[in-house]
Amino acid sequence: MRIVIADDEALGRERLRIFIEALNADAAGAPAPGTGEGTQDGPLQILAECDGGRATVEAVRERRPDLLFLDIQMPDLDGFGVLDELSRQVPLHMPYVVFVTAHNEHAVRAFEMHALDFVLKPVSRERFAATVQRARSTLAARRKEGLPGELQAQLAAWLAQERPPSAGTVPASGQCWRERIEVKNPQRWDYVPVTEILWMRAGGNYIELMAGGKTHLIRETMHDMEAQLDPALFLRIGRSVMVNLAAVRAIRPAAKGAPIAELSDGTALPVQRNFDELQLRLQFVRART
């Protein structure tokens, strides 16, 4: 089984490497049931170890692993952004994914994305061995059937559904891009032009948006909102953050982690996904005056 490990912490990568070496040593010395010979499971082969999201995308694209151990919080592109990029670049070669993270608040989203498993740090050897065995069984079943894995197909379908339309996409027949957003206040309804919005941040089924120097809270999901906005004007730069491209004044590197987008109101937002697309599209959108 061919593996890529992605974790921005060297100790995290080393821990998984040690576990893999131990499993290989155990397999080489243990007899297969009823044979007295070595186990029939092949060795675990580490193809690459990556300390960032973009390096992970490149490694998976080039090496085509069976299994990806993926940290969620990484510099330049988080784990969810990695999967989004892979679904664009190698949709037919998506590896099985095991999220390895210290933050259990990501568990629900990980399983929504049909990950094979979700493992909390610090990872124990027993938990890691159980995850590897599950991956072996799933991979063996897929190869026996000669068909793409069910989890991989579900993941690809989920990502395709979540991805917004690309810039220049024509709305579906009878649909127009949203031009104003209704904001309910105690005594009236305001209608905020989308061109005045600087950024949006999602939290569950609510979106906080900044426009005209004020923040507004509306009940809507980011997925639904994103599908209704012209992708030539708005871009998602994080799992829960979308910006008005015209409001972006600069991008600067951070001392650690993702690059920072600086907006016209002084807001600084980490760019955790779509960095290359952001750089490209900023050259073709009229800046706010």
Secondary structure, 3 states (H helix, E strand, C coil): CEEEEECCCHHHHHHHHHHHHHHHHHHHHCECCCCCCECCCCCCEEEEEECCHHHHHHHHHHHCCCEEEECCCCCCCCHHHHHHHHHHHCHHHCCEEEEEECCHHHHHHHHHCCCCEEEECCCCHHHHHHHHHHHHHHHHHHHHHCCCCHHHHHHHHHHHHHCCCCCCCCCCCCCCCCCEEEEEECCEEEEEEHHHEEEEEEECCEEEEEECCEEEEEECCHHHHHHHCCCCCEEECCCCEEEEHHHEEEEECCCCCCCEEEECCCCEEECCCCHHHHHHHHHHCCCCC
